[in-house]
Amino acid sequence: METNTKLSVGSALASLGGAGIVVGALLGAGQLGRPWSFLVGFVLGVATGIGSVLTISGLVERRALR
């Protein structure tokens, strides 16, 4: 994956995942019911984690290319 692609996809995933976690906490995602609250939290956590890793990897590659 190219550096610019990593940065754009990673920042989008991290932003959407982080916003989803905040909005989910405000709207009561923990009140959804046992399996659904776990799935929503898991998916948002994975999206945020993958997005953070992709963004940091893209930044490191961009720095190494200079």
C-alpha angles and dihedrals in degrees: 000000000000122000096247091048091052091051096048097043093041095050092047092051093045092048095047093044093048093047090047091053092050095045091044091054092049094047095044105254087169089067094061096095132273105287097034097050089050093049094047092048093045095050093046091047093050092047091050093047095048091045092051093049093048092048094049091045091051092049092050092049092048090051092048092052093058 
